[in-house]
Amino acid sequence: MPKIAASLSGPRARLVLAGLIVAMTVSGCSQVRGRQGYVVDTVLTDAITPGVDNRESVERTLGRPTFVGQFSDNEYFYLARETRQLAFANPRPVAQMALRIRFDPAGNVVAVDRTGLDQVSKISPEGDKTPTLGRERSFFEDIFGNIGAVGAPGTGGPPQ
């Protein structure tokens, strides 16, 4: 037993221990890839042609849409997003596709619109406070500020 304890206390043991710590730290920093929504096949999405395809051919080619238009069923939406995440950081979008297919009342494709990552907005909240317009009041002004401003208590309105 004394030989084992002696072999773990030298500079070589410190190097091995440091290597293990670095390996465990680096393995936790790997990138996580995520996909959400429709799995895009560019050959199939490019095959949808206005004036040629109809609602049934679109569903056979691309499958059921991610969602149908809110106000009428003459629009199909196919949404796809790919994200990457480093360790415990928030995921960030790497690729995105929004495909909108519009139909006429007869069910024929009228237009095919595509948007990508250029439509993604980054929203940065202001902080813990919501900025408001108007006066800045203290805690006690908020609590006691309306005393006497409306009228006598119990009368239901301003004094006559």
VENFEN-V563151 format. One record per backbone hydrogen bond with DSSP energy under -0.5 kcal/mol. NH is the residue of the N-H (numbers start at 1). CO is the residue of the C=O. Records with the same first field share a line. If there is no record, write none. Layout:
NH = CO + CO
//
This chain:
5 = 1
6 = 2
7 = 3
8 = 4
9 = 6
14 = 10
15 = 11
16 = 12
17 = 13
18 = 14
19 = 15
20 = 16
21 = 17
22 = 18
23 = 19
24 = 20
25 = 21
26 = 22
27 = 23
28 = 24
29 = 26
30 = 27
32 = 85
33 = 31
34 = 83
36 = 81
38 = 79
40 = 38
44 = 41
45 = 41
46 = 42
47 = 43
48 = 44 + 45
51 = 109
52 = 49
53 = 49
55 = 107
58 = 54
59 = 55
60 = 56
61 = 57
62 = 58
63 = 58 + 59
66 = 77
67 = 77
69 = 75
76 = 101
77 = 67
78 = 99
80 = 97
81 = 36
82 = 95
83 = 34
84 = 92
85 = 32
87 = 30 + 85
89 = 86
92 = 84
94 = 82
95 = 82
97 = 80
98 = 115
99 = 78
100 = 98 + 113
101 = 76 + 99
102 = 100 + 111
103 = 74
104 = 108
107 = 104
109 = 53
110 = 102
111 = 102
113 = 100
115 = 98
119 = 116
120 = 117
123 = 121
124 = 122
125 = 123
131 = 129
137 = 135
142 = 138
143 = 139
144 = 140
145 = 141
147 = 144
149 = 146
150 = 146
155 = 152
//
